[in-house]
Amino acid sequence: MSDDLMDAVAPVVEARADAAERVSAGIRSWIALIEANQFLAAFFRRAGLYVFEQNTRLREDLPRDLVAGMASGQFTIAEVELGFVLVAGTVLAAINTLALGLPPPDYGKKLSQRILMSLGVESHEAERISEMAIPEAQFPKDSPVSRAAG
């Protein structure tokens, strides 16, 4: 299921040239898709960190964007793995909140803003990026997630 999620989110992320915008679009898309397909929250809650080990695309795409952000000076972190943990680990914890049904309003935007700030993006810039309009990520109609959602 994590592959389906990455396949749905990738076009939204890859439509952006800016690294911080790409990271934000990915975070917000993951959260929106899981909010819209609540059964996914329970799946990711149970799968936990295993998702990060088994999803090759996640292990390729997120570091690509972190490296680009570090190279451009947008991100002040010095190690890619630290950035990976800040982003992916926080999103996984946020999914747990979704599974419990306790997210605050505008959860994806707020989460994105705080993660960008943790990577070193100035607060006003992180807020601006997290408020940018992004297209809604869609699962392919023939994906297992689409079939499970009915």
N, C-alpha and C positions, 0 to 999 in steps of 0.2 A: 504494500500500500504506500510505502514511502516513495517508491519509484513513480507511482501514479501522481502523487502529490508534487514531486519534483518536475514531472513532465507537464503538469498543469501550470506550475508557477514559472517555469523557465521562460516562456515567451514574454511574460510580464516583466521579468527581471532583465532579460536580454534586450528589451526595447530601449533601455536606458544606457547612455554612454558613461555617466558619472558613477563612480564606485559607491559613494554613499547613497545615492538614489537607488542603485541596484540592491544594496543590502536592505534598505528600507522597504523597497517594493517586495522583496522576498519575505521579509518578516510579516509585513501586513497581509500579503497574499496567503501565507501559511495560516495565519490566525483567522482570516476571513473564511477560508475553505473549511477549517475545522469547526468554526462557529456554525457554519451552514450545514455541516455534516457531522453532527454531534457524536455519532458512533465512532468517528475517527479519533476523537479525544480519548476515549476509553482504550482504543487500540494502541495509540502512541504512549499512553500512560503505562500500559502493561509492557510494551516493547522497550521503553526506556532508552538507555544509552546504546542498546543493541542496534537501534536505527542508524546511529552515526557510524557504526562499524561496518554495516552492511550496505549502506547507500553510497555507491561509488560517485554518483553525480554530486551529491552533497559534499563529499570529500574533495571534489574537483572544483565545483562552481564557487562555493563560498571562499575558499582560499584564494582563488583567482581574483575575486573582488576585493578581498582584504589586501592582497599584494598591491593591487592597483591603487587602493586608497592610501596605503603606506607610501608608495612611490610618489603620489601626488601631494603628499603632506596633509591630506584630509584626516587620516588616522594617525594618531601619535603613538600607538602601540608599537613595540619593537619586534614582537614575535607573532608569526601567523597563528601558531597553535593557541596562543593566549586569546587572540581575536576570535578564533573558531569557538573556543570554549565560552567566551563572553556572549557570542551570538547564539550558537546552537544550544548551549546549556540553558540560557535564559529562555529561549523559545520553548524548550522542552518543559521547563518549570511552568511557563505560562500555559502550556497545553494541559498540564495537571490542573491548573486553576479552571480552565474551560471544562475539564471532565467533572469537576466538582460543582460547576454551574455558578461560579462566583465572580466572573469578570466584571470590572467596572466599565462604564460607557466609554466608547472609543478606545477600547483595549489595545487593538493593533497599532493605532497611531501613537498612543502613549508609550507602549512598549518599544516601538521603533525609535522614538525620540530618545528614550533613556539608553537604549543600546548604542545608538550613534554617539551619544555623549560619552559613554564608557569607552568607546573606541578613540575618542579625542576630538570629536566634532563639537564646535562651539554650540552652546545651548540654543541661541536664536537660529542658527543654521540648521541644527538638528530638528527644531520645531518646523521650520519652513519646509524642509525635505519631507518630514513625516506627514505634512498636510497636503502634499502634492497629490493631484488626482492620478490614479492608476486604473487601468482596465481591470475588470473582474476576471480572475483566473477561472478557467473552466476545465473540468475533467473531460477527456474524450468520451463520447457516448458509449464506446465499446469497452471502457476501462472497468476493471473489477469494482472500483469505488462507485462509478455511476450505476452499475448493475446492483450493487448492494444497497444504494440509496433508493433504488426503485424509481 
